Amino acid sequence: MLKPVTFTPIGVVRTPFPDRVSAPRQPHAAAGAEGTIELVPGRGLEHALCDIEGWDYLWVVFWFHLNEGWRPKVLPPRSAGKRRGVLSTRSPHRPNPIGLSVVKLLAVDGLSLRVGGVDMIDGTPVLDLKPYVPYADAYPHARTGWVAPLAPGEAPADPEPGFEVVWAERAAEQAAWLLSAHGVALRERVDQVLALGPQPHPYRRIRPDGDAMRLAVTSWRVRFRADGRRIEVLSVATGYREKELWSGEGPELAAHRSFVEKFGRG
Protein backbone atom coordinates (compact mmCIF):
# COMPACT_ATOMS: atom_id res chain seq x y z
CA MET A 1 0.00 0.00 0.00
CA LEU A 2 1.22 3.46 -0.88
CA LYS A 3 1.53 5.87 2.02
CA PRO A 4 -0.40 9.19 2.01
CA VAL A 5 1.51 12.25 0.85
CA THR A 6 1.05 15.66 2.48
CA PHE A 7 1.79 19.03 0.84
CA THR A 8 1.90 22.52 2.30
CA PRO A 9 0.87 25.30 -0.14
CA ILE A 10 3.49 27.93 -0.89
CA GLY A 11 0.92 30.61 -1.67
CA VAL A 12 -2.47 31.43 -3.18
CA VAL A 13 -3.73 32.77 -6.51
CA ARG A 14 -5.85 35.92 -6.55
CA THR A 15 -8.06 36.01 -9.66
CA PRO A 16 -11.27 37.71 -10.92
CA PHE A 17 -13.17 34.41 -10.69
CA PRO A 18 -15.07 33.86 -7.41
CA ASP A 19 -16.58 30.47 -8.28
CA ARG A 20 -16.53 27.49 -10.64
CA VAL A 21 -19.12 28.95 -13.00
CA SER A 22 -17.11 32.08 -13.77
CA ALA A 23 -13.69 30.42 -14.07
CA PRO A 24 -12.50 29.49 -17.59
CA ARG A 25 -12.05 25.77 -18.27
CA GLN A 26 -8.48 26.17 -19.60
CA PRO A 27 -5.84 28.94 -19.66
CA HIS A 28 -6.32 29.49 -23.42
CA ALA A 29 -10.00 30.28 -22.73
CA ALA A 30 -9.05 32.86 -20.09
CA ALA A 31 -8.13 35.43 -22.77
CA GLY A 32 -6.44 38.37 -21.04
CA ALA A 33 -7.59 37.56 -17.49
CA GLU A 34 -4.94 38.63 -15.02
CA GLY A 35 -4.26 37.49 -11.50
CA THR A 36 -1.62 37.52 -8.79
CA ILE A 37 0.25 34.64 -7.22
CA GLU A 38 0.99 35.62 -3.62
CA LEU A 39 3.66 33.48 -1.98
CA VAL A 40 3.83 33.09 1.79
CA PRO A 41 6.56 34.94 3.70
CA GLY A 42 8.98 33.39 6.14
CA ARG A 43 9.93 30.34 4.08
CA GLY A 44 12.80 31.73 2.05
CA LEU A 45 10.73 31.88 -1.10
CA GLU A 46 12.09 35.28 -2.04
CA HIS A 47 15.38 33.48 -2.72
CA ALA A 48 13.57 30.67 -4.56
CA LEU A 49 12.21 33.28 -7.00
CA CYS A 50 15.68 34.43 -8.09
CA ASP A 51 16.03 34.45 -11.92
CA ILE A 52 12.34 33.73 -12.52
CA GLU A 53 11.91 37.04 -14.39
CA GLY A 54 13.74 35.52 -17.34
CA TRP A 55 10.84 33.20 -18.20
CA ASP A 56 7.79 34.26 -20.23
CA TYR A 57 5.54 31.47 -18.95
CA LEU A 58 5.25 29.41 -15.78
CA TRP A 59 3.62 26.11 -14.90
CA VAL A 60 1.45 26.53 -11.81
CA VAL A 61 0.79 23.37 -9.81
CA PHE A 62 -2.24 23.96 -7.62
CA TRP A 63 -4.92 22.32 -5.50
CA PHE A 64 -8.60 22.14 -6.52
CA HIS A 65 -9.54 23.14 -2.99
CA LEU A 66 -13.33 23.27 -3.52
CA ASN A 67 -13.64 19.73 -4.90
CA GLU A 68 -14.81 16.81 -2.82
CA GLY A 69 -14.66 13.27 -4.16
CA TRP A 70 -14.15 12.10 -7.74
CA ARG A 71 -15.56 9.70 -10.33
CA PRO A 72 -13.71 7.30 -12.64
CA LYS A 73 -15.62 8.70 -15.64
CA VAL A 74 -16.55 12.31 -16.28
CA LEU A 75 -18.33 14.37 -18.94
CA PRO A 76 -15.94 17.01 -20.33
CA PRO A 77 -17.36 19.97 -22.32
CA ARG A 78 -15.98 18.74 -25.66
CA SER A 79 -16.90 15.06 -25.31
CA ALA A 80 -20.16 15.29 -27.32
CA GLY A 81 -22.18 13.80 -24.47
CA LYS A 82 -19.93 10.77 -23.93
CA ARG A 83 -18.32 10.04 -20.59
CA ARG A 84 -14.54 9.66 -20.59
CA GLY A 85 -12.06 8.13 -18.18
CA VAL A 86 -11.03 10.94 -15.86
CA LEU A 87 -7.32 10.29 -16.43
CA SER A 88 -7.83 10.91 -20.15
CA THR A 89 -9.28 14.37 -19.40
CA ARG A 90 -8.34 17.65 -17.76
CA SER A 91 -11.31 17.44 -15.38
CA PRO A 92 -10.73 19.01 -11.94
CA HIS A 93 -12.51 16.07 -10.26
CA ARG A 94 -9.53 13.72 -9.94
CA PRO A 95 -8.28 10.97 -7.57
CA ASN A 96 -5.92 13.63 -6.20
CA PRO A 97 -7.32 17.14 -6.86
CA ILE A 98 -4.13 18.60 -8.33
CA GLY A 99 -4.27 21.11 -11.17
CA LEU A 100 -1.69 22.26 -13.71
CA SER A 101 -1.93 25.47 -15.74
CA VAL A 102 0.41 27.59 -17.83
CA VAL A 103 0.29 31.32 -17.09
CA LYS A 104 2.14 34.26 -18.61
CA LEU A 105 4.52 35.96 -16.20
CA LEU A 106 3.95 39.72 -16.38
CA ALA A 107 5.85 41.10 -13.40
CA VAL A 108 7.51 40.13 -10.12
CA ASP A 109 7.30 42.29 -7.01
CA GLY A 110 8.83 40.63 -3.96
CA LEU A 111 6.73 37.57 -3.20
CA SER A 112 3.97 38.67 -5.59
CA LEU A 113 3.86 37.52 -9.21
CA ARG A 114 1.46 39.21 -11.64
CA VAL A 115 0.36 36.69 -14.24
CA GLY A 116 -1.93 36.54 -17.27
CA GLY A 117 -4.18 33.85 -18.69
CA VAL A 118 -5.34 32.63 -15.27
CA ASP A 119 -8.08 29.99 -15.14
CA MET A 120 -8.10 29.34 -11.37
CA ILE A 121 -10.73 30.29 -8.80
CA ASP A 122 -9.78 33.12 -6.46
CA GLY A 123 -8.00 31.78 -3.37
CA THR A 124 -6.67 28.63 -5.05
CA PRO A 125 -3.70 27.22 -3.07
CA VAL A 126 -0.44 26.99 -5.03
CA LEU A 127 1.78 23.94 -4.50
CA ASP A 128 4.66 24.72 -6.85
CA LEU A 129 5.90 26.90 -9.72
CA LYS A 130 8.04 25.67 -12.61
CA PRO A 131 9.35 27.48 -15.71
CA TYR A 132 7.74 26.64 -19.04
CA VAL A 133 10.51 25.43 -21.36
CA PRO A 134 9.29 25.53 -25.01
CA TYR A 135 11.63 22.89 -26.47
CA ALA A 136 10.85 20.45 -23.65
CA ASP A 137 7.20 21.21 -22.91
CA ALA A 138 5.62 21.80 -26.33
CA TYR A 139 4.73 19.02 -28.79
CA PRO A 140 2.53 20.75 -31.40
CA HIS A 141 1.95 17.63 -33.50
CA ALA A 142 1.01 15.28 -30.65
CA ARG A 143 -2.25 13.31 -30.95
CA THR A 144 -5.19 14.74 -29.00
CA GLY A 145 -7.07 11.54 -28.18
CA TRP A 146 -10.87 11.80 -28.07
CA VAL A 147 -10.88 15.60 -28.50
CA ALA A 148 -12.76 16.29 -31.72
CA PRO A 149 -14.23 19.38 -33.42
CA LEU A 150 -17.63 20.49 -32.13
CA ALA A 151 -18.93 21.75 -35.47
CA PRO A 152 -19.36 19.15 -38.24
CA GLY A 153 -17.21 19.19 -41.34
CA GLU A 154 -14.20 20.85 -39.73
CA ALA A 155 -10.68 19.57 -39.22
CA PRO A 156 -9.68 19.03 -35.57
CA ALA A 157 -8.06 22.01 -33.89
CA ASP A 158 -6.47 22.26 -30.49
CA PRO A 159 -7.32 24.65 -29.00
CA GLU A 160 -10.59 24.62 -30.90
CA PRO A 161 -11.77 27.94 -32.35
CA GLY A 162 -14.34 29.74 -30.25
CA PHE A 163 -18.00 30.16 -31.16
CA GLU A 164 -19.40 33.52 -32.24
CA VAL A 165 -21.94 34.76 -29.69
CA VAL A 166 -24.46 37.41 -30.81
CA TRP A 167 -27.34 38.92 -28.86
CA ALA A 168 -30.84 39.46 -30.15
CA GLU A 169 -32.28 42.93 -29.52
CA ARG A 170 -34.46 41.85 -26.59
CA ALA A 171 -31.68 39.87 -24.87
CA ALA A 172 -29.24 42.75 -25.31
CA GLU A 173 -31.77 45.19 -23.82
CA GLN A 174 -32.37 42.91 -20.83
CA ALA A 175 -28.66 42.41 -20.16
CA ALA A 176 -27.93 46.14 -20.48
CA TRP A 177 -30.76 46.98 -18.07
CA LEU A 178 -29.48 44.45 -15.50
CA LEU A 179 -26.04 46.00 -15.64
CA SER A 180 -27.18 49.63 -15.40
CA ALA A 181 -30.00 49.13 -12.88
CA HIS A 182 -28.50 46.46 -10.62
CA GLY A 183 -24.84 46.04 -11.54
CA VAL A 184 -25.39 42.47 -12.78
CA ALA A 185 -22.71 41.84 -15.43
CA LEU A 186 -24.51 38.94 -17.08
CA ARG A 187 -23.52 39.44 -20.70
CA GLU A 188 -19.78 38.98 -20.18
CA ARG A 189 -20.28 35.72 -18.29
CA VAL A 190 -22.69 34.36 -20.89
CA ASP A 191 -20.27 35.21 -23.69
CA GLN A 192 -17.44 33.37 -21.90
CA VAL A 193 -19.47 30.19 -21.42
CA LEU A 194 -21.16 30.02 -24.83
CA ALA A 195 -17.92 30.80 -26.70
CA LEU A 196 -16.87 27.28 -25.65
CA GLY A 197 -19.85 25.68 -27.40
CA PRO A 198 -23.61 25.15 -27.07
CA GLN A 199 -23.77 21.43 -26.26
CA PRO A 200 -26.08 20.35 -23.41
CA HIS A 201 -23.79 19.79 -20.47
CA PRO A 202 -24.49 19.52 -16.72
CA TYR A 203 -21.10 20.99 -15.70
CA ARG A 204 -21.84 24.19 -17.60
CA ARG A 205 -25.58 24.08 -16.76
CA ILE A 206 -26.81 23.92 -20.36
CA ARG A 207 -30.10 22.13 -21.03
CA PRO A 208 -32.55 21.76 -23.94
CA ASP A 209 -35.45 24.22 -23.78
CA GLY A 210 -38.12 23.48 -26.39
CA ASP A 211 -36.78 24.44 -29.80
CA ALA A 212 -33.77 26.20 -28.23
CA MET A 213 -31.31 25.76 -25.36
CA ARG A 214 -31.12 27.25 -21.87
CA LEU A 215 -28.01 28.28 -19.94
CA ALA A 216 -28.13 28.86 -16.19
CA VAL A 217 -25.78 31.55 -14.89
CA THR A 218 -26.14 31.77 -11.12
CA SER A 219 -29.86 32.50 -10.64
CA TRP A 220 -30.49 33.76 -14.19
CA ARG A 221 -31.66 31.74 -17.19
CA VAL A 222 -30.51 32.58 -20.71
CA ARG A 223 -32.25 31.14 -23.78
CA PHE A 224 -30.24 30.72 -27.00
CA ARG A 225 -30.03 28.92 -30.35
CA ALA A 226 -26.99 27.64 -32.24
CA ASP A 227 -26.37 27.47 -35.99
CA GLY A 228 -22.94 26.00 -36.75
CA ARG A 229 -20.47 28.19 -34.91
CA ARG A 230 -22.91 31.06 -34.48
CA ILE A 231 -24.85 31.25 -31.20
CA GLU A 232 -27.70 33.74 -30.82
CA VAL A 233 -28.81 34.71 -27.31
CA LEU A 234 -32.58 35.16 -27.45
CA SER A 235 -33.72 36.27 -24.01
CA VAL A 236 -33.00 36.45 -20.30
CA ALA A 237 -35.30 35.29 -17.49
CA THR A 238 -35.24 34.86 -13.75
CA GLY A 239 -34.42 31.44 -12.39
CA TYR A 240 -36.68 31.86 -9.37
CA ARG A 241 -40.06 30.21 -9.19
CA GLU A 242 -43.10 32.41 -8.61
CA LYS A 243 -43.42 31.60 -4.91
CA GLU A 244 -39.70 31.99 -4.24
CA LEU A 245 -39.60 35.26 -6.12
CA TRP A 246 -42.34 37.07 -4.19
CA SER A 247 -42.19 35.46 -0.73
CA GLY A 248 -38.44 34.89 -0.34
CA GLU A 249 -35.91 37.13 1.35
CA GLY A 250 -32.46 38.29 0.35
CA PRO A 251 -30.87 41.27 -1.45
CA GLU A 252 -30.52 39.36 -4.75
CA LEU A 253 -34.30 39.01 -5.06
CA ALA A 254 -34.73 42.76 -5.54
CA ALA A 255 -33.06 42.60 -8.96
CA HIS A 256 -35.17 39.61 -10.00
CA ARG A 257 -38.44 41.22 -8.88
CA SER A 258 -37.80 44.48 -10.70
CA PHE A 259 -36.64 42.52 -13.76
CA VAL A 260 -39.92 40.56 -13.87
CA GLU A 261 -41.92 43.75 -13.37
CA LYS A 262 -40.18 45.31 -16.37
CA PHE A 263 -39.80 42.36 -18.75
CA GLY A 264 -42.15 39.65 -17.47
CA ARG A 265 -41.13 36.09 -16.70
CA GLY A 266 -39.62 35.45 -20.14
Secondary structure as GFF3:
##gff-version 3
##sequence-region A 1 266
A	DSSP	beta_strand	11	14	.	.	.	ID=ss1
A	DSSP	three_ten_helix	27	30	.	.	.	ID=ss2
A	DSSP	beta_strand	34	39	.	.	.	ID=ss3
A	DSSP	alpha_helix	45	48	.	.	.	ID=ss4
A	DSSP	three_ten_helix	52	54	.	.	.	ID=ss5
A	DSSP	beta_strand	57	63	.	.	.	ID=ss6
A	DSSP	beta_strand	73	74	.	.	.	ID=ss7
A	DSSP	beta_strand	84	85	.	.	.	ID=ss8
A	DSSP	three_ten_helix	86	88	.	.	.	ID=ss9
A	DSSP	beta_strand	98	109	.	.	.	ID=ss10
A	DSSP	beta_strand	112	116	.	.	.	ID=ss11
A	DSSP	beta_strand	124	131	.	.	.	ID=ss12
A	DSSP	alpha_helix	134	137	.	.	.	ID=ss13
A	DSSP	beta_strand	164	167	.	.	.	ID=ss14
A	DSSP	alpha_helix	169	182	.	.	.	ID=ss15
A	DSSP	alpha_helix	186	194	.	.	.	ID=ss16
A	DSSP	beta_strand	206	209	.	.	.	ID=ss17
A	DSSP	beta_strand	212	217	.	.	.	ID=ss18
A	DSSP	beta_strand	220	227	.	.	.	ID=ss19
A	DSSP	beta_strand	230	238	.	.	.	ID=ss20
A	DSSP	alpha_helix	242	247	.	.	.	ID=ss21
A	DSSP	alpha_helix	252	263	.	.	.	ID=ss22
###
